[in-house]
Amino acid sequence: CGVDWRGEKGVGEDLVAYRQNEISRVNGIILLLRGILEALIGLRVILKALAANPDSGFSNFIYGTSKVFLAPFFGLVGEPTANGGGVLEITSIIAMVVYLLIAWGITRLVYLLMTPTHVRHERTVNRH
């Protein structure tokens, strides 16, 4: 609540700032979900490269959860195997890049669709 040049109190609302806050919140949620997915797939890549025991509870959880998101990429390219049984899942790395680009595209789309094309200022003055 402020006082204008005439000494009248007015209540104003910055609609552009409000919209920017909404955009930031939506994009923040998208980036959080992407970060969780990238961490999940990244852990899978590390565990596979280290030949982690698939019967272990943790690795079993990571493999099972990430499998859903990697299904479209399985069989895309060959996966080199080390002598110790470790596997470099190149398809998982490709999936990480694809999900990064998808998240970037969605956040840009949210920004383009939700940013006001013109600014309209309204002022409300309460006179008593």
WORA-V206379 format. One record per backbone hydrogen bond with DSSP energy under -0.5 kcal/mol. NH is the residue of the N-H (numbers start at 0). CO is the residue of the C=O. Records with the same first field share a line. If there is no record, write none. Layout:
NH=CO + CO
This chain:
1=9
3=7
6=3
9=1
10=123
11=9
14=12
17=13
18=14
19=15
20=16
21=17
22=18
23=19
24=20
25=21
26=22
27=23
28=24
29=25
30=26
31=27
32=28
33=29
34=30
35=31
36=32
37=33
38=34
39=35
40=36
41=37
42=38
43=39
44=40
45=41
46=42
47=43
48=44
49=45
50=47
51=46
55=52
59=55
60=56
61=57
62=58
63=59
64=60
65=61
66=62
67=63 + 64
68=64 + 65
69=65
70=66
72=69
73=69 + 70
75=72
79=77
81=85
84=81
86=47
87=79
88=86
89=87
92=88
93=89
94=90
95=91
96=92
97=93
98=94
99=95
100=96
101=97
102=98
103=99
104=100
105=101
106=102
107=103
108=104
109=105
110=106
111=107
112=108
113=109
114=110
119=117
123=10
124=122
125=8 + 123
126=124
127=125
